Amino acid sequence: MSSVTVKIPTPLRPLTSGQAEVKVEGATVGEILQKLDAQFRGFGDRILDDGKNVKRFVNVFVNEDNIRDKEDLDTEVKAGDTISILPSIAGGL
């Protein structure tokens, strides 16, 4: 298992008691998100559409890589990685 840092976006911080970053151990992005949901009730509902897929208006990155360009929730993580959760911003200029 690898300890990674998960960056929590401002709209989700009420679920994490205001924490901007959380350290979590896991082997894949999906496992990390499951552990966050277990630790912070309702977290998974805000990120996952059916518990199996990231909602289309949420982007999840491991370091600089969008998991949609990798293995989605099966994207492997290693110690020291950073997972960033970014809600899409709608609208134009």
DSSP file (Angstrom, degrees, kcal/mol; ACC not computed):
  #  RESIDUE AA STRUCTURE BP1 BP2  ACC     N-H-->O    O-->H-N    N-H-->O    O-->H-N    TCO  KAPPA ALPHA  PHI   PSI    X-CA   Y-CA   Z-CA
    1    1 A M              0   0    0      0, 0.0     2,-0.4     0, 0.0    26,-0.2   0.000 360.0 360.0 360.0 145.6    0.0    0.0    0.0
    2    2 A S  E     -A   26   0A   0     24,-1.3    24,-2.2    75,-0.1     2,-0.6  -0.917 360.0-131.7-117.5 140.4    1.1    3.5   -0.8
    3    3 A S  E     +A   25   0A   0     -2,-0.4    77,-2.2    22,-0.2     2,-0.3  -0.814  34.4 176.5 -90.6 121.7    0.5    6.7    1.1
    4    4 A V  E     -A   24   0A   0     20,-3.1    20,-2.5    -2,-0.6     2,-0.5  -0.836  29.4-120.5-122.1 160.5   -0.7    9.4   -1.2
    5    5 A T  E     -Ab  23  82A   0     76,-2.3    78,-3.2    -2,-0.3     2,-0.6  -0.883  21.6-157.5-100.7 129.2   -1.9   13.0   -0.6
    6    6 A V  E     -Ab  22  83A   0     16,-3.0    16,-2.1    -2,-0.5     2,-0.6  -0.939   9.1-144.7-108.8 121.6   -5.4   13.8   -1.8
    7    7 A K  E     -Ab  21  84A   0     76,-3.3    78,-1.4    -2,-0.6    14,-0.2  -0.759  15.5-149.1 -85.7 123.3   -6.1   17.5   -2.5
    8    8 A I        -     0   0    0     12,-3.1     5,-0.1    -2,-0.6    78,-0.1  -0.816  12.2-128.1 -98.0 124.1   -9.7   18.3   -1.5
    9    9 A P    >>  -     0   0    0      0, 0.0     3,-1.8     0, 0.0     4,-0.8  -0.364  28.0-107.0 -69.8 153.2  -11.4   21.0   -3.5
   10   10 A T  G >4 S+     0   0    0      1,-0.3     3,-1.1     2,-0.2     8,-0.1   0.836 116.4  58.2 -49.1 -44.1  -13.1   23.8   -1.5
   11   11 A P  G 34 S+     0   0    0      0, 0.0    -1,-0.3     0, 0.0     4,-0.1   0.758 110.7  44.2 -63.2 -21.4  -16.7   22.6   -2.2
   12   12 A L  G X> S+     0   0    0     -3,-1.8     3,-1.4     1,-0.2     4,-0.7   0.529  86.4  92.5 -97.8  -6.7  -15.9   19.2   -0.6
   13   13 A R  G X<>S+     0   0    0     -3,-1.1     5,-3.4    -4,-0.8     3,-0.7   0.793  74.2  65.8 -63.2 -29.2  -14.0   20.5    2.5
   14   14 A P  G >45S+     0   0    0      0, 0.0     3,-0.9     0, 0.0    -1,-0.3   0.857 100.9  53.1 -58.4 -29.9  -17.0   20.6    4.7
   15   15 A L  G <45S+     0   0    0     -3,-1.4    -2,-0.2     1,-0.2    28,-0.1   0.758 110.5  46.3 -73.4 -24.4  -17.1   16.8    4.4
   16   16 A T  G X<5S-     0   0    0     -3,-0.7     3,-1.7    -4,-0.7    -1,-0.2   0.015 121.5-102.3-107.1  26.6  -13.4   16.6    5.5
   17   17 A S  T < 5S-     0   0    0     -3,-0.9    -2,-0.1     1,-0.3    -4,-0.1   0.846  80.2 -54.0  55.6  36.4  -13.8   18.9    8.5
   18   18 A G  T 3 <S+     0   0    0     -5,-3.4    -1,-0.3     1,-0.3     2,-0.2   0.439  94.7 150.9  84.0  -0.6  -12.2   21.7    6.5
   19   19 A Q    <   -     0   0    0     -3,-1.7    -1,-0.3    -6,-0.4    -3,-0.1  -0.465  32.7-165.0 -70.0 133.0   -9.0   19.8    5.5
   20   20 A A  S    S+     0   0    0      1,-0.2   -12,-3.1    -2,-0.2     2,-0.3   0.714  78.7  29.2 -86.6 -24.0   -7.5   20.9    2.2
   21   21 A E  E     -A    7   0A   0    -14,-0.2     2,-0.4    -5,-0.1    -1,-0.2  -0.996  65.4-170.0-138.3 142.6   -5.3   17.7    2.0
   22   22 A V  E     -A    6   0A   0    -16,-2.1   -16,-3.0    -2,-0.3     2,-0.5  -0.998  18.3-136.9-132.5 135.1   -5.8   14.2    3.4
   23   23 A K  E     +A    5   0A   0     -2,-0.4     2,-0.3   -18,-0.2   -18,-0.2  -0.798  31.5 172.8 -90.4 130.6   -3.2   11.4    3.5
   24   24 A V  E     -A    4   0A   0    -20,-2.5   -20,-3.1    -2,-0.5     2,-0.4  -0.989  25.3-136.2-139.2 145.2   -4.7    8.0    2.4
   25   25 A E  E     +A    3   0A   0     -2,-0.3     2,-0.3   -22,-0.2   -22,-0.2  -0.857  45.4 117.3-102.9 138.6   -3.1    4.6    1.8
   26   26 A G  E     -A    2   0A   0    -24,-2.2   -24,-1.3    -2,-0.4     3,-0.1  -0.952  58.5-123.7 177.5 169.4   -4.2    2.5   -1.2
   27   27 A A  S    S+     0   0    0     -2,-0.3    50,-2.2   -26,-0.2     2,-0.3   0.689  90.8  27.7-101.8 -24.9   -3.0    0.9   -4.4
   28   28 A T  B  > S-E   76   0B   0     48,-0.3     4,-2.2     1,-0.1    48,-0.2  -0.885  79.6-110.8-134.7 164.9   -5.4    2.5   -6.9
   29   29 A V  H  > S+     0   0    0     46,-2.1     4,-2.7    -2,-0.3     5,-0.2   0.910 118.6  54.3 -60.2 -42.5   -7.4    5.7   -7.2
   30   30 A G  H  > S+     0   0    0     43,-3.0     4,-2.2     1,-0.2    -1,-0.2   0.904 108.2  48.4 -59.4 -42.6  -10.7    3.7   -6.7
   31   31 A E  H  > S+     0   0    0     42,-0.4     4,-2.2     2,-0.2    -1,-0.2   0.905 111.0  51.1 -64.5 -41.5   -9.4    2.2   -3.4
   32   32 A I  H  X S+     0   0    0     -4,-2.2     4,-2.3     1,-0.2    -2,-0.2   0.934 110.9  47.9 -60.6 -46.7   -8.3    5.7   -2.2
   33   33 A L  H  X S+     0   0    0     -4,-2.7     4,-2.2     1,-0.2    -1,-0.2   0.868 109.9  52.9 -65.3 -36.3  -11.8    7.2   -3.0
   34   34 A Q  H  X S+     0   0    0     -4,-2.2     4,-2.1     2,-0.2    -1,-0.2   0.912 109.9  48.4 -62.8 -42.1  -13.5    4.2   -1.2
   35   35 A K  H  X S+     0   0    0     -4,-2.2     4,-2.2     2,-0.2    -2,-0.2   0.888 110.2  51.2 -67.3 -38.0  -11.4    4.9    1.9
   36   36 A L  H  X S+     0   0    0     -4,-2.3     4,-3.1     1,-0.2     7,-0.2   0.906 110.1  50.0 -62.9 -40.4  -12.2    8.6    1.7
   37   37 A D  H  < S+     0   0    0     -4,-2.2     6,-0.3     1,-0.2     5,-0.3   0.874 111.1  49.0 -65.8 -36.5  -15.9    7.7    1.5
   38   38 A A  H  < S+     0   0    0     -4,-2.1     3,-0.2     1,-0.2    -1,-0.2   0.871 118.1  40.2 -68.6 -36.3  -15.6    5.4    4.5
   39   39 A Q  H  < S+     0   0    0     -4,-2.2     2,-0.6     1,-0.3    -2,-0.2   0.849 124.5  36.3 -81.0 -35.7  -13.7    8.1    6.5
   40   40 A F  S >< S-     0   0    0     -4,-3.1     3,-2.2    -5,-0.2     4,-0.3  -0.861  91.0-131.9-124.9  95.4  -15.9   11.1    5.4
   41   41 A R  T 3  S+     0   0    0     -2,-0.6    -3,-0.1     1,-0.3    -4,-0.1  -0.141  88.6  16.7 -51.9 129.9  -19.5   10.1    4.9
   42   42 A G  T 3> S+     0   0    0     -5,-0.3     4,-1.0     3,-0.0    -1,-0.3   0.306  89.1 114.1  91.7  -8.1  -21.0   11.3    1.6
   43   43 A F  H X> S+     0   0    0     -3,-2.2     4,-0.8    -6,-0.3     3,-0.8   0.934  76.4  49.4 -61.3 -47.2  -17.7   11.9    0.0
   44   44 A G  H >> S+     0   0    0     -4,-0.3     4,-3.4     1,-0.3     3,-0.7   0.851 103.8  60.1 -61.8 -36.0  -18.1    9.2   -2.6
   45   45 A D  H 34 S+     0   0    0      1,-0.2    -1,-0.3     2,-0.2    -2,-0.2   0.802 105.0  49.8 -62.7 -28.4  -21.6   10.4   -3.5
   46   46 A R  H << S+     0   0    0     -4,-1.0    -1,-0.2    -3,-0.8    -2,-0.2   0.707 122.4  30.9 -82.0 -20.4  -20.1   13.7   -4.6
   47   47 A I  H << S+     0   0    0     -4,-0.8     8,-3.1    -3,-0.7     2,-0.4   0.788 113.3  56.6-106.2 -39.3  -17.4   12.2   -6.8
   48   48 A L  B  <  -F   54   0C   0     -4,-3.4     6,-0.2     6,-0.3    -1,-0.1  -0.790  59.6-154.4-106.5 139.7  -18.9    8.9   -8.1
   49   49 A D  S    S-     0   0    0      4,-2.5    -1,-0.1    -2,-0.4     5,-0.1   0.836  95.4  -0.8 -81.6 -32.5  -22.1    8.6  -10.1
   50   50 A D  S    S-     0   0    0      3,-0.5    -1,-0.1     0, 0.0     4,-0.1   0.125 108.1 -91.6-141.3  20.0  -22.9    5.0   -9.3
   51   51 A G  S    S+     0   0    0      2,-0.4     3,-0.1    -7,-0.2    -6,-0.0   0.375 121.9  66.7  82.7  -5.2  -20.0    4.0   -7.0
   52   52 A K  S    S+     0   0    0      1,-0.2     2,-0.4     2,-0.0    21,-0.2   0.603  96.0  42.4-121.6 -19.5  -18.2    2.8  -10.1
   53   53 A N  S    S-     0   0    0     19,-0.1    -4,-2.5    20,-0.0    -3,-0.5  -0.980  78.6-112.1-135.8 144.4  -17.4    5.8  -12.3
   54   54 A V  B     -F   48   0C   0     -2,-0.4    -6,-0.3    -6,-0.2    -7,-0.1  -0.548  49.0-101.2 -69.9 134.6  -16.2    9.3  -11.7
   55   55 A K    >   -     0   0    0     -8,-3.1     3,-1.9    -2,-0.3    -1,-0.1  -0.241  30.1-118.4 -56.4 146.6  -19.0   11.8  -12.4
   56   56 A R  T 3  S+     0   0    0      1,-0.3    -1,-0.1    -3,-0.1    -2,-0.1   0.742 112.0  53.7 -65.4 -23.0  -18.5   13.4  -15.8
   57   57 A F  T 3  S+     0   0    0     31,-0.1    31,-3.5   -10,-0.1     2,-0.4   0.281  97.5  79.1 -95.8  12.7  -18.2   16.9  -14.4
   58   58 A V  E <   -C   87   0A   0     -3,-1.9     2,-0.4    29,-0.2    27,-0.0  -0.974  64.0-159.2-118.4 133.0  -15.4   15.9  -12.0
   59   59 A N  E     -C   86   0A   0     27,-3.0    27,-3.5    -2,-0.4     2,-0.5  -0.927   3.5-164.5-110.9 136.5  -11.8   15.4  -13.0
   60   60 A V  E     -C   85   0A   0     -2,-0.4     7,-2.8    25,-0.2     2,-0.4  -0.981   7.6-170.1-122.2 128.2   -9.4   13.4  -11.0
   61   61 A F  E     -CD  84  66A   0     23,-2.8    23,-2.4    -2,-0.5     2,-0.6  -0.918  19.9-152.4-118.0 142.5   -5.6   13.6  -11.6
   62   62 A V  E >  S-CD  83  65A   0      3,-2.7     3,-2.5    -2,-0.4     2,-0.4  -0.972  81.5 -46.5-107.2 113.8   -2.7   11.6  -10.3
   63   63 A N  T 3  S-     0   0    0     19,-3.7    21,-0.1    -2,-0.6    -2,-0.1  -0.502 127.4 -22.6  55.8-114.9    0.1   14.0  -10.3
   64   64 A E  T 3  S+     0   0    0     -2,-0.4     2,-0.5    -3,-0.1    -1,-0.3   0.406 118.0  98.7-101.6   1.9   -0.3   15.7  -13.7
   65   65 A D  E <   -D   62   0A   0     -3,-2.5    -3,-2.7     2,-0.0     2,-0.3  -0.803  68.8-134.5-103.3 125.4   -2.2   12.8  -15.4
   66   66 A N  E >   -D   61   0A   0     -2,-0.5     3,-1.9    -5,-0.2     4,-0.3  -0.579  18.0-136.4 -69.2 129.3   -6.0   12.7  -15.8
   67   67 A I  G > >S+     0   0    0     -7,-2.8     5,-2.7    -2,-0.3     3,-1.0   0.739 102.5  68.2 -64.0 -20.2   -7.2    9.2  -14.8
   68   68 A R  G 3 5S+     0   0    0     -8,-0.3    -1,-0.3     1,-0.3    -7,-0.1   0.773  99.7  50.1 -67.6 -23.8   -9.5    9.2  -17.8
   69   69 A D  G < 5S+     0   0    0     -3,-1.9    -1,-0.3     3,-0.1    -2,-0.2   0.483 121.7  35.0 -88.0  -4.5   -6.3    9.1  -19.9
   70   70 A K  T < 5S-     0   0    0     -3,-1.0    -3,-0.1    -4,-0.3     3,-0.1   0.282 127.8 -47.3-114.5-120.7   -5.0    6.2  -17.8
   71   71 A E  T > 5 -     0   0    0      1,-0.4     3,-2.2     5,-0.1    -3,-0.2   0.010  67.1-136.6-112.1  25.7   -7.0    3.4  -16.2
   72   72 A D  G > <S-     0   0    0     -5,-2.7     3,-1.9     1,-0.3    -1,-0.4  -0.289  82.8  -5.4  50.2-129.6   -9.8    5.5  -14.6
   73   73 A L  G 3  S+     0   0    0      1,-0.3   -43,-3.0   -21,-0.2   -42,-0.4   0.689 134.9  62.8 -68.7 -16.4  -10.4    4.2  -11.1
   74   74 A D  G <  S+     0   0    0     -3,-2.2    -1,-0.3   -45,-0.2    -2,-0.2   0.404  72.2 128.7 -86.6   3.1   -8.0    1.3  -11.6
   75   75 A T    <   -     0   0    0     -3,-1.9   -46,-2.1    -4,-0.1   -45,-0.2  -0.421  60.3-127.4 -59.8 124.7   -5.1    3.8  -12.1
   76   76 A E  B     -E   28   0B   0    -48,-0.2     2,-0.3    -2,-0.2   -48,-0.3  -0.449  22.1-158.1 -77.4 148.1   -2.3    2.7   -9.8
   77   77 A V        -     0   0    0    -50,-2.2     2,-0.3    -2,-0.1   -75,-0.1  -0.890   1.6-156.9-122.3 156.1   -0.7    5.1   -7.3
   78   78 A K    >   -     0   0    0     -2,-0.3     3,-2.3     1,-0.1   -76,-0.1  -0.884  40.8 -68.9-129.0 163.5    2.6    4.9   -5.6
   79   79 A A  T 3  S+     0   0    0     -2,-0.3   -75,-0.2     1,-0.3     3,-0.1  -0.190 120.1  22.4 -51.9 133.5    4.0    6.5   -2.4
   80   80 A G  T 3  S+     0   0    0    -77,-2.2    -1,-0.3     1,-0.3   -76,-0.1   0.299  89.0 136.3  91.8  -9.2    4.3   10.2   -2.6
   81   81 A D    <   -     0   0    0     -3,-2.3   -76,-2.3   -78,-0.2     2,-0.5  -0.271  46.3-138.7 -66.5 158.3    1.8   10.6   -5.4
   82   82 A T  E     -b    5   0A   0    -78,-0.2   -19,-3.7    -3,-0.1     2,-0.5  -0.986   8.5-158.4-120.8 128.1   -0.7   13.5   -5.3
   83   83 A I  E     -bC   6  62A   0    -78,-3.2   -76,-3.3    -2,-0.5     2,-0.5  -0.921  10.4-165.2-103.6 126.3   -4.4   13.0   -6.3
   84   84 A S  E     -bC   7  61A   0    -23,-2.4   -23,-2.8    -2,-0.5     2,-0.6  -0.946   7.0-156.9-113.9 132.1   -6.2   16.1   -7.2
   85   85 A I  E     - C   0  60A   0    -78,-1.4   -25,-0.2    -2,-0.5    -2,-0.0  -0.936  16.0-178.1-108.3 119.9  -10.0   16.3   -7.4
   86   86 A L  E     - C   0  59A   0    -27,-3.5   -27,-3.0    -2,-0.6     2,-0.2  -0.943  18.8-146.4-125.4 112.6  -11.2   19.1   -9.6
   87   87 A P  E     - C   0  58A   0      0, 0.0   -29,-0.2     0, 0.0     2,-0.1  -0.549  33.9-109.4 -70.3 140.7  -14.8   19.9  -10.2
   88   88 A S        -     0   0    0    -31,-3.5     2,-0.6    -2,-0.2   -31,-0.1  -0.375  25.0-133.8 -67.8 148.9  -15.4   21.3  -13.8
   89   89 A I        -     0   0    0      2,-0.1     2,-0.2    -2,-0.1    -1,-0.1  -0.930  20.4-152.1-107.9 120.3  -16.2   24.9  -14.0
   90   90 A A        +     0   0    0     -2,-0.6     2,-0.2   -33,-0.0   -33,-0.0  -0.519  47.4  56.3 -89.6 157.4  -19.1   25.6  -16.4
   91   91 A G        -     0   0    0     -2,-0.2     2,-0.2     2,-0.0    -2,-0.1  -0.479  66.1-101.6 116.3 175.1  -19.6   28.8  -18.3
   92   92 A G              0   0    0     -2,-0.2    -2,-0.0     0, 0.0     0, 0.0  -0.420 360.0 360.0-121.1-164.1  -17.8   31.0  -20.8
   93   93 A L              0   0    0     -2,-0.2    -2,-0.0     0, 0.0     0, 0.0   0.464 360.0 360.0 -79.8 360.0  -15.9   34.2  -20.8
